[in-house]
Amino acid sequence: MTSSPYYSIGNPNTPWLKEHKEQWLDAQQTKRSFFTLVVPKVEQITEQATLELIQYGSLDYSDIGKTGNTYPLLAFKSAAWKSDKPTLLVTGGVHGYETSGVFGALAFAKDHAARYDADFNLIVVPCVSPWGFETINRWNPLAIDPNRSFVANSPAPESAALMAFIQSLESPVFAHVDLHETTDSDNSEFRPALAARDGVTNTNWNIPDGFYLVGDTLAPQSEFQRAVIGAVEQVTHIAPADDNDMLIGVSLAQFGVINYATKALGLCAGMTDSTYCTTTEVYPDSPRADDQNCIAAQVAAITGALDFLRSQSA
């Protein structure tokens, strides 16, 4: 790991004040459209009988300035919902800039959900953070990371809305696959910004070249993680550990897998009491990957998880 130059906003070793967060927000730009790139794909999927579309909330950022907008919060739910079937939750775009998570969730819903409809209740939330998707950001406009905000009285509207939606279903989530990416911009932008916001020294991590998973330290479910890695390995390469046998500074639990304290950190993967959970990490900046390969890896992770769970109940 290496330290990086100080971020352009704020003062060294001093947490941001309100004015610094406003300065950061003012520097953001809309770079792509949720309404053009995501919503039409959602509408295509609603034509299928397997899944029904639910708008579980609305994200009102219309008054924040040049990037402001109001976004529908959209999810798919099995049309043939039955209380005696296990429930699988798929979430994408918790970090809006992590593109393959959004399109991987949509590709699964469109092309693969029907294969599992008889055995599982499915919930697919393709884009938890639409403002982050449009501005290609890890944070929301409040300079808050939604993926550290799945906690009681969440400060992130994106996280709070998703938690309320899942609780409203009154059906326990058996398994959860949360789709993410680790990108070169983590080191060039997002980690330096985080350190500046919090008034600490930034230390960049080694970006793994390839796909890996993050399990739950308290319930690692090693066989489940291994099955998902095996499925993804059929479509893309798995990240090797670094010279310290680590990925992003965390000791390897098994090939392609590290573990985090998902609940303690307020991660999306820890938002339920699911028996099985995993967070995917795709590396879109690899010379060995492209956009479609990254999407395929996300889909393979979901289907690999479902195939494992189905085999356990057979």
VEXMI-867435 format. One line per field, with one value per residue (C-alpha): x, y, z; chain; residue in one letter; residue number from 1. Coordinates in pm, 1 decimal, padded with zeros to 6 digits. Example, Ala and Ser with C-alpha at 12.3 -4.5 7.8 and 13.67 -1.06 7.14 Angstrom:
BEGIN
xx = 01230.0, 01367.0
yy = -00450.0, -00106.0
zz = 00780.0, 00714.0
c = A, A
r = A, S
k = 1, 2
This chain:
BEGIN
xx = 00000.0, 00114.1, 00013.5, -00128.0, -00114.8, -00362.3, -00707.0, -00787.6, -01071.3, -01031.2, -00729.8, -00484.3, -00578.9, -00900.5, -01246.8, -01457.8, -01696.1, -02028.6, -01861.3, -01618.2, -01899.3, -02077.1, -01755.9, -01729.6, -02093.4, -02051.3, -01766.9, -01984.5, -02125.3, -02398.1, -02210.1, -02481.0, -02855.7, -03035.0, -03352.7, -03194.4, -02967.1, -03147.7, -03519.8, -03579.1, -03415.8, -03638.8, -03944.8, -03844.7, -03821.7, -04167.8, -04312.5, -04219.5, -04456.7, -04191.3, -04122.4, -04335.5, -04198.7, -04226.4, -04141.5, -04042.5, -03967.3, -03852.4, -03517.1, -03560.6, -03238.1, -03407.9, -03285.0, -02912.7, -02799.6, -02685.6, -02691.2, -03024.8, -03308.8, -03586.4, -03541.9, -03783.0, -03640.8, -03718.0, -03713.7, -03836.6, -04019.2, -04130.6, -04486.1, -04551.0, -04439.4, -04489.9, -04412.5, -04270.8, -03995.7, -03653.7, -03595.9, -03290.3, -03208.0, -02988.9, -02871.1, -02675.1, -02557.7, -02527.5, -02218.3, -02360.1, -02029.5, -01991.0, -02156.8, -02151.6, -02348.0, -02639.1, -02637.8, -02554.6, -02865.6, -03074.3, -02925.7, -03003.3, -03361.3, -03413.6, -03241.8, -03212.1, -03471.6, -03731.9, -03503.6, -03523.0, -03878.6, -04014.4, -03766.5, -03705.5, -03870.5, -03654.5, -03600.3, -03378.0, -03288.0, -03074.3, -02975.2, -02988.4, -02809.7, -02931.2, -02768.7, -02438.5, -02500.0, -02552.9, -02253.2, -02032.4, -01988.8, -01932.5, -02108.1, -02448.9, -02483.8, -02441.8, -02088.5, -02217.9, -02130.3, -02455.7, -02256.2, -02153.6, -02505.1, -02718.0, -02774.5, -03058.9, -03157.9, -02948.2, -02812.3, -02831.1, -03179.7, -03083.2, -02996.6, -03292.1, -03539.4, -03401.5, -03405.5, -03765.1, -03867.4, -03709.8, -03865.0, -04206.2, -04201.8, -04223.2, -04035.5, -03689.8, -03407.1, -03232.2, -02948.2, -02817.4, -02581.3, -02461.8, -02293.0, -01988.4, -01666.0, -01314.6, -01178.4, -00861.4, -01064.0, -01081.0, -00718.5, -00721.9, -01040.9, -01256.8, -01010.0, -00830.9, -01169.1, -01271.0, -00948.6, -00987.4, -01350.8, -01260.4, -00937.2, -00708.0, -00407.5, -00496.1, -00329.7, -00411.8, -00467.0, -00337.6, -00610.2, -00659.6, -00655.8, -00964.5, -01286.5, -01312.9, -01578.3, -01631.1, -01805.5, -01928.9, -01670.5, -01934.1, -02092.9, -01840.4, -02021.1, -01701.9, -01864.7, -02113.1, -01836.5, -01632.7, -01927.3, -01976.4, -01606.9, -01623.9, -01914.7, -01750.5, -01422.9, -01597.2, -01639.1, -01354.5, -01031.8, -01019.2, -00791.2, -00470.6, -00363.1, -00081.0, 00263.7, 00120.7, -00153.7, -00411.0, -00672.8, -00728.2, -00534.1, -00741.0, -00606.4, -00733.1, -00995.0, -00972.4, -00897.1, -01071.1, -01246.1, -01193.7, -01429.6, -01559.7, -01768.1, -02068.2, -02308.7, -02057.2, -01946.6, -02303.9, -02261.4, -02552.0, -02458.3, -02520.5, -02859.1, -03054.7, -03004.7, -02959.5, -02798.2, -02588.8, -02448.5, -02169.1, -02043.4, -01900.1, -01601.9, -01536.8, -01229.8, -01346.0, -01006.4, -00828.1, -00670.8, -00826.8, -01185.5, -01441.5, -01790.0, -01972.3, -01727.5, -01783.8, -02161.1, -02128.8, -01922.9, -02195.6, -02462.9, -02248.5, -02212.4, -02591.2, -02665.7, -02376.1, -02521.6, -02868.2, -02737.8, -02550.4, -02856.6, -03076.3, -02828.1, -02831.8, -03208.1, -03225.1
yy = 00000.0, 00353.5, 00696.6, 00933.1, 01313.6, 01510.9, 01574.6, 01913.4, 01999.9, 02074.6, 02105.9, 01829.2, 01621.8, 01819.5, 01674.0, 01854.8, 02124.0, 02189.1, 02430.0, 02163.0, 01917.4, 02188.0, 02254.2, 01885.5, 01869.5, 02176.5, 02001.4, 01703.0, 01667.6, 01458.5, 01221.0, 00975.5, 00934.7, 00692.4, 00767.0, 00682.0, 00391.7, 00214.9, 00292.1, 00164.2, -00168.9, -00188.4, -00126.7, -00405.8, -00651.6, -00558.6, -00712.3, -01055.5, -01248.7, -01376.1, -01049.4, -00755.1, -00403.1, -00215.0, 00147.5, 00126.9, 00494.1, 00819.6, 00989.2, 01366.3, 01549.0, 01811.9, 02103.6, 02031.0, 02232.2, 02142.7, 01763.8, 01764.0, 01534.6, 01318.7, 00947.0, 00655.4, 00372.5, 00055.2, -00315.9, -00641.4, -00899.9, -01249.7, -01235.5, -01586.6, -01506.8, -01790.6, -01781.6, -02134.1, -02056.7, -01918.8, -01556.7, -01435.2, -01063.2, -00914.3, -00554.7, -00347.9, 00009.6, 00070.0, 00252.2, 00415.9, 00434.8, 00055.2, 00004.5, -00373.2, -00421.1, -00223.2, -00392.0, -00731.9, -00717.5, -00613.3, -00888.7, -01148.4, -01026.1, -01024.8, -01345.0, -01577.1, -01508.4, -01735.8, -02039.3, -02000.8, -01883.3, -02223.4, -02259.7, -01906.9, -01579.1, -01321.2, -00956.3, -00764.2, -00402.3, -00293.8, 00061.6, 00155.0, 00489.3, 00651.4, 00989.9, 00810.2, 00628.6, 00955.9, 01136.8, 00822.3, 00852.9, 00633.1, 00882.9, 01046.8, 01429.6, 01454.9, 01308.6, 00991.8, 00640.8, 00442.2, 00121.8, 00226.5, 00339.9, 00027.4, 00103.2, 00213.3, 00573.3, 00568.2, 00906.1, 00794.9, 00813.0, 00541.3, 00295.3, 00386.6, 00339.3, -00002.0, -00126.2, -00010.4, -00185.6, -00517.2, -00500.8, -00430.4, -00763.5, -00946.9, -01241.0, -01335.6, -01303.7, -01638.5, -01525.3, -01190.4, -01117.2, -00754.9, -00652.6, -00425.7, -00329.6, -00237.3, 00020.2, 00219.1, 00527.7, 00389.4, 00496.6, 00802.0, 00960.4, 00785.7, 00682.5, 01020.5, 01194.9, 00974.7, 01046.7, 01419.6, 01418.6, 01241.1, 01430.9, 01126.9, 01019.6, 00827.4, 00496.0, 00346.8, -00026.3, -00260.5, -00298.0, -00670.4, -00768.6, -00984.0, -01085.9, -01158.1, -01194.6, -01045.9, -01274.2, -01207.6, -01253.9, -01385.5, -01624.9, -01683.2, -01979.4, -02102.3, -02363.8, -02109.0, -01860.3, -02134.2, -02229.6, -01869.1, -01831.4, -02155.3, -02024.5, -01689.9, -01856.2, -01993.8, -01642.2, -01430.4, -01451.7, -01455.7, -01206.8, -01353.4, -01247.3, -00994.2, -01070.7, -01056.5, -01308.3, -01028.9, -00858.0, -00483.7, -00517.0, -00804.5, -01156.3, -01415.8, -01653.5, -01882.8, -01842.8, -01527.5, -01457.3, -01219.8, -01149.8, -00824.8, -00749.0, -00664.1, -00556.8, -00363.7, -00168.4, -00092.0, -00272.6, -00357.3, -00726.7, -00711.9, -00539.0, -00860.2, -01169.4, -01384.1, -01724.9, -01665.8, -01336.0, -01229.2, -00910.4, -00936.5, -00726.9, -00699.3, -00519.7, -00335.7, -00169.4, -00498.0, -00540.4, -00887.4, -00762.2, -00549.6, -00419.7, -00733.5, -00961.3, -00769.8, -00795.4, -01167.1, -01210.3, -01046.0, -01267.0, -01578.1, -01485.4, -01467.0, -01785.9, -01963.3, -01868.5, -01989.2, -02315.2, -02385.4, -02310.8, -02526.7, -02814.9, -02788.9, -02831.6, -03116.0
zz = 00000.0, -00069.7, 00054.9, -00205.7, -00238.2, -00033.6, -00178.0, -00331.9, -00089.8, 00279.4, 00507.8, 00597.6, 00903.7, 00956.2, 00888.3, 00633.3, 00741.4, 00571.3, 00331.3, 00215.5, 00144.5, -00051.5, -00244.4, -00324.7, -00437.8, -00657.0, -00840.1, -00938.2, -01288.6, -01446.5, -01676.8, -01782.9, -01750.1, -01520.7, -01715.8, -02051.5, -01961.2, -01676.6, -01684.3, -02042.2, -01950.6, -01643.9, -01859.7, -02098.9, -01811.6, -01682.3, -01998.6, -01863.4, -01640.7, -01399.5, -01219.3, -01116.3, -01093.2, -00764.9, -00700.1, -00336.1, -00291.9, -00445.2, -00401.5, -00408.2, -00481.0, -00694.0, -00483.9, -00465.0, -00766.7, -01115.9, -01063.1, -00882.1, -00983.8, -00844.7, -00898.5, -00869.2, -00658.0, -00850.1, -00771.4, -00916.2, -00709.0, -00802.8, -00930.7, -00798.8, -00444.3, -00198.1, 00171.7, 00172.1, -00081.9, 00023.4, -00074.1, -00265.1, -00269.6, -00543.2, -00507.5, -00758.4, -00779.3, -00405.3, -00522.2, -00832.3, -01015.4, -01013.7, -01349.0, -01397.3, -01075.8, -01218.1, -01557.6, -01411.3, -01193.5, -01494.5, -01713.2, -01449.2, -01415.6, -01792.0, -01899.2, -01599.5, -01329.9, -01488.9, -01443.1, -01065.4, -01020.7, -00916.4, -00631.2, -00500.9, -00426.6, -00605.5, -00522.2, -00764.0, -00689.4, -00984.9, -00890.5, -00523.2, -00581.6, -00905.2, -00832.4, -00785.1, -01114.7, -01300.4, -01150.7, -01136.4, -00761.6, -00459.0, -00231.4, -00240.2, -00262.4, 00115.9, 00087.3, 00257.5, 00144.3, 00118.4, 00163.8, 00512.2, 00601.3, 00637.2, 01002.7, 01227.7, 01156.6, 00842.1, 00729.6, 00363.7, 00205.6, -00044.1, 00231.9, 00451.1, 00165.5, 00072.5, 00432.0, 00474.9, 00153.1, 00249.6, 00597.0, 00444.7, 00261.7, 00594.4, 00446.0, 00573.8, 00320.6, 00294.1, 00068.6, -00054.1, -00343.0, -00347.3, -00674.1, -00661.3, -00837.9, -00727.1, -00973.4, -01031.9, -00935.6, -00581.3, -00545.0, -00769.8, -00632.4, -00378.0, -00108.6, -00113.8, -00089.5, 00203.1, 00391.6, 00329.2, 00442.3, 00765.5, 00830.7, 00822.4, 00617.0, 00304.0, 00229.4, -00107.0, -00138.9, -00404.6, -00666.5, -00737.3, -01104.4, -01127.7, -00959.7, -00586.5, -00316.8, 00027.0, 00273.6, 00626.6, 00901.2, 01143.6, 00892.4, 00612.5, 00449.8, 00285.1, 00060.4, -00069.5, -00149.6, -00316.2, -00537.2, -00648.1, -00728.6, -00928.1, -01134.0, -01203.6, -01293.3, -01601.7, -01745.2, -01606.6, -01409.6, -01030.5, -00856.2, -00713.2, -00365.9, -00333.9, -00193.2, 00161.3, 00078.1, 00093.3, -00120.7, -00057.4, 00266.5, 00406.9, 00458.9, 00215.7, 00358.9, 00055.3, -00313.4, -00433.3, -00101.8, 00188.8, 00479.4, 00628.3, 00937.0, 00721.8, 00995.1, 01203.9, 00895.4, 00784.8, 00454.4, 00227.3, 00248.8, 00623.9, 00608.9, 00668.7, 00882.5, 00574.2, 00613.3, 00303.0, 00180.9, -00047.7, -00206.6, -00556.3, -00663.9, -01037.2, -01175.8, -01489.8, -01549.1, -01609.1, -01954.8, -01946.8, -01909.4, -02091.5, -02012.5, -02123.6, -01945.3, -01621.3, -01656.9, -01730.5, -01413.1, -01204.5, -01359.2, -01302.8, -00935.8, -00892.9, -01082.5, -00911.6, -00575.2, -00674.9, -00819.2, -00495.1, -00281.6, -00501.7, -00475.1, -00094.7, -00083.3, -00333.4
c = A, A, A, A, A, A, A, A, A, A, A, A, A, A, A, A, A, A, A, A, A, A, A, A, A, A, A, A, A, A, A, A, A, A, A, A, A, A, A, A, A, A, A, A, A, A, A, A, A, A, A, A, A, A, A, A, A, A, A, A, A, A, A, A, A, A, A, A, A, A, A, A, A, A, A, A, A, A, A, A, A, A, A, A, A, A, A, A, A, A, A, A, A, A, A, A, A, A, A, A, A, A, A, A, A, A, A, A, A, A, A, A, A, A, A, A, A, A, A, A, A, A, A, A, A, A, A, A, A, A, A, A, A, A, A, A, A, A, A, A, A, A, A, A, A, A, A, A, A, A, A, A, A, A, A, A, A, A, A, A, A, A, A, A, A, A, A, A, A, A, A, A, A, A, A, A, A, A, A, A, A, A, A, A, A, A, A, A, A, A, A, A, A, A, A, A, A, A, A, A, A, A, A, A, A, A, A, A, A, A, A, A, A, A, A, A, A, A, A, A, A, A, A, A, A, A, A, A, A, A, A, A, A, A, A, A, A, A, A, A, A, A, A, A, A, A, A, A, A, A, A, A, A, A, A, A, A, A, A, A, A, A, A, A, A, A, A, A, A, A, A, A, A, A, A, A, A, A, A, A, A, A, A, A, A, A, A, A, A, A, A, A, A, A, A, A, A, A, A, A, A, A, A, A, A, A, A, A, A, A, A, A, A, A
r = M, T, S, S, P, Y, Y, S, I, G, N, P, N, T, P, W, L, K, E, H, K, E, Q, W, L, D, A, Q, Q, T, K, R, S, F, F, T, L, V, V, P, K, V, E, Q, I, T, E, Q, A, T, L, E, L, I, Q, Y, G, S, L, D, Y, S, D, I, G, K, T, G, N, T, Y, P, L, L, A, F, K, S, A, A, W, K, S, D, K, P, T, L, L, V, T, G, G, V, H, G, Y, E, T, S, G, V, F, G, A, L, A, F, A, K, D, H, A, A, R, Y, D, A, D, F, N, L, I, V, V, P, C, V, S, P, W, G, F, E, T, I, N, R, W, N, P, L, A, I, D, P, N, R, S, F, V, A, N, S, P, A, P, E, S, A, A, L, M, A, F, I, Q, S, L, E, S, P, V, F, A, H, V, D, L, H, E, T, T, D, S, D, N, S, E, F, R, P, A, L, A, A, R, D, G, V, T, N, T, N, W, N, I, P, D, G, F, Y, L, V, G, D, T, L, A, P, Q, S, E, F, Q, R, A, V, I, G, A, V, E, Q, V, T, H, I, A, P, A, D, D, N, D, M, L, I, G, V, S, L, A, Q, F, G, V, I, N, Y, A, T, K, A, L, G, L, C, A, G, M, T, D, S, T, Y, C, T, T, T, E, V, Y, P, D, S, P, R, A, D, D, Q, N, C, I, A, A, Q, V, A, A, I, T, G, A, L, D, F, L, R, S, Q, S, A
k = 1, 2, 3, 4, 5, 6, 7, 8, 9, 10, 11, 12, 13, 14, 15, 16, 17, 18, 19, 20, 21, 22, 23, 24, 25, 26, 27, 28, 29, 30, 31, 32, 33, 34, 35, 36, 37, 38, 39, 40, 41, 42, 43, 44, 45, 46, 47, 48, 49, 50, 51, 52, 53, 54, 55, 56, 57, 58, 59, 60, 61, 62, 63, 64, 65, 66, 67, 68, 69, 70, 71, 72, 73, 74, 75, 76, 77, 78, 79, 80, 81, 82, 83, 84, 85, 86, 87, 88, 89, 90, 91, 92, 93, 94, 95, 96, 97, 98, 99, 100, 101, 102, 103, 104, 105, 106, 107, 108, 109, 110, 111, 112, 113, 114, 115, 116, 117, 118, 119, 120, 121, 122, 123, 124, 125, 126, 127, 128, 129, 130, 131, 132, 133, 134, 135, 136, 137, 138, 139, 140, 141, 142, 143, 144, 145, 146, 147, 148, 149, 150, 151, 152, 153, 154, 155, 156, 157, 158, 159, 160, 161, 162, 163, 164, 165, 166, 167, 168, 169, 170, 171, 172, 173, 174, 175, 176, 177, 178, 179, 180, 181, 182, 183, 184, 185, 186, 187, 188, 189, 190, 191, 192, 193, 194, 195, 196, 197, 198, 199, 200, 201, 202, 203, 204, 205, 206, 207, 208, 209, 210, 211, 212, 213, 214, 215, 216, 217, 218, 219, 220, 221, 222, 223, 224, 225, 226, 227, 228, 229, 230, 231, 232, 233, 234, 235, 236, 237, 238, 239, 240, 241, 242, 243, 244, 245, 246, 247, 248, 249, 250, 251, 252, 253, 254, 255, 256, 257, 258, 259, 260, 261, 262, 263, 264, 265, 266, 267, 268, 269, 270, 271, 272, 273, 274, 275, 276, 277, 278, 279, 280, 281, 282, 283, 284, 285, 286, 287, 288, 289, 290, 291, 292, 293, 294, 295, 296, 297, 298, 299, 300, 301, 302, 303, 304, 305, 306, 307, 308, 309, 310, 311, 312, 313, 314
